């Protein structure tokens, strides 16, 4: 897929992986709309990176997703790439009786519901384009669960399964929408984790973006770079060994 002169929507685009891909796609001559919950953060990002367009919204809220989809249909009808990058990672102990129920499911709402809702909301618009693409961001931890993050791995496994099903349905519907799953390893620069020490090595954002952009250009079904390859293998053959190691980390 040609990655220039396109209109791109990036959720979670005001920081981390989303912002890194948004700026990389902007540099390739695309119009890039970044979605984030915090208007002040969006203002800072769009001021720093001239050309980025900020759109305030919350992918974990269905009404907000509907409003954003309606805005994009009216003001950016030529959107042809959706990059689902919004995500959070929470560490908690399931036996901690001070944890409220809402906190235990916050990742489900953002990571999984947000990906599904944004995809569903923009599918009709994407289907009208001569060629379009949906990118979902799962994780190497979709293959091997991190015991310290009991819900995060579950949501990313859900993103993986949803992406596979989405790809098959769109192919059978004979649309021109490509579907790619990006499976990052740990990327310390995203600050999802408070520290990077542990059994899983980190990859730089620049390296991840390089893998992802190449995969998008080549219409890859799935991009599994760095340590995620080992996690994928471990998930098939010895998932408990690595999960136990991460619990000790």
N, C-alpha and C positions, 0 to 999 in steps of 0.2 A: 504494500500500500504506500502510495506517495504521501509523505508527511510534510507537505508545504501547501500554502494557500487554502488551508482548511480552517473551520471554526471548531474549537475544541472546548469541552467543558471538563474541568478537573475538580472533583469533590475533595475536600480536605486540602485544598490548593494553597492555603496560606502558610503552610509549614511542612517540614519533613519531605517524605517521598513525593507527595503531591506537588509541592512548590518546586522541587528539583525537576520534575518532569514538565511542569508548566513553563518554567523558564527555558528549558531545553527546546520545547516545542515552539515557544515564542521566537527563539533565535533562528528557527528554521522558516520563518515567514508565515506563521499561522496567527490567527486571531484566537487568543486564549482567555476564557472566562474561568476564574478561580472562585470556588464556593467555600465559604467559611462561616462559622457561627458568630464570630466576633467582628463587628464592623471596624473597630479601632485597629485591629490587627490587619484586616483587609486593606485599610487605608494606608498603613505603613508599607505593606508589601507592594501595592500598586504605585506608591510614590517611589519606592526603591527600584522597581523593575518597570520602567516605562513601557507602556503598551499592554500590560496585563489589565484585565477588566475584573473588578471585584463584584461578587453577588452574595449578599448576606442571606444565609438560610441554614436550616438544620435538617440534615438528611435523616435524623432519627425521629422526625416529626412528619407524619403523613400530610398534614395540611400545608406545612412549609414546602414539602416536595411538590405538591400540586401547584402551589403558587409559583415556585421556581420554574416548573415545566411550562406553565402558562406564559410567564415572562419570556422564557427562551423562545417559545413558539412565535411570539409576537415580535420580539426585537432581534432575534438571531435565528431565523428560520432555516439557515443553511448549516446548522450544527451537524457535523458528521463524525465526530469522535467523542465518546464519553469515557473518561478515565476515572474509575471509582477508587479513590484513594483514602477517603475519610475512614479513620479508625482510631480506637483507643485501646489501651492495654492496662488492666487493673491487676494488682497483686493483692490477694487476701486469703485468709485461712477460713475454710468452711466451718470450722468449729468455733469461730469467733462470734459470740452471741451479740456483739455490738454492731455487727454489719447489718444494714437494713436491706430489705429485699430489692429495692430499686437499684442499689449499687451492684448487687450480684448480677443483674441483667443489663446493665448499662452498655456493655460491649455487644450484646445481642442487638440492641436497638440501633447502635451506630454501625457496627461492622457488618452485620448480616442484614437486618431490616433495611438499613440505609442503602446498601448495595442493590438489594432487590427492588426497593421502591424507586430509586433513581433510574434503574434500568427499565423497569416497567413504564415509568412516566415518560421517558424519552424515546422508547421504542418506536411509536408511530412516527415521530419526527425523523428518527434515524432511517427508518424504512423508506422514507420518501427520497432519500439521497441516492445518487447513482452508485456510490460506494460509501460504506460507513464502517465504524469499528467500535466495539465495546471492550475496554480493558478492565479487568477486576484484579484487585490486589489481595492475594491470600497470604500465606506465610509458610516457611519451612516447618513451623509448628502446627500446620494442618496435618502433617504426617506423624509427628511424635508429640504427645501432650506434654506441656510444661506444668508440673504439679503446683508451682508457685502462682500460676495464672490459670486457675481452673476453668474459666469461661472463655478466655481468649482463643485457645486452641480449638475449642468447639465451634466458635463462630467462624474461624478461618477454614476449618474443615467444611462447614456449611457453605461458605463462599466457593470453595473448590467444587463441591457437588452441584451447587446451583449453576456455576459456570459451565460445567460439562453438559448439564441438561439444556441450558440455554443454547449452547452451540449446536446441539443436535436438532432442537426444535427449529432454530432459524435456518439451518441447512435444509431440513425437510420442507420448510415453508418457501424455499427458493428465494430467500432475500439476499441482498448484497452486503450483509452485515457480517464482518469478521469478528470473532470473539477470541480474545487472548487472556490467559491467566498469567499474571506475574507473581512468582513465588519467591519473595525476598528472604534471604537469611537475616540474621541480626544485622541491623544498620545502626550503629551507635549514635550517629549524627541526628537521628530522628528523635532522640531523647524519650523513647517509649519506656526504656528501662532506666532506673536511677544510676546504675553503674554497669560497666561492661565486663567485669571480671566473671569468669565462669567457664564452663566447658564448651561454649559455642563461640567461635571467632566471629569478628565483625567484618562487614564489607563497607567500603566507602560509598557514599551517595553517587559520586561520579561514575564509579564502576557499575553500580546497579543501573543507573540511567543508560549507560552505554549498552548493557545487555538488553534492557527493555526497548530502547529505540530500535535496535537492530531487529529484535523480535517483531515489533510492530511493522517495520518495513517489509519483513519477509512473511507476514501473515502467519506467524507461528501460533499454534494452539496454546502452547504453554512455554514459559521461560522459567527455568529452574537453575539459577546461578549459584556458584560458590557452595557454601556448606549446606544449602538446601538440597543439593543432590544427595549428600550423605544422609540427611534426614529422611529423604524419600526412600532410600534404600533401607535405612534402619527401621522405618515404619512398617516395612514389609516383613523383615526378617528378625529383628530383635528390638522392638519398641520399648520393652520394659527396661532394658539396660540403660538406654539414654535418658529415659524419663526419670529413673532413679538417680542418675548422675546429676541431672538438672535440679532435682529436689534437694540434693546435698549442696548444690551451688547456691 
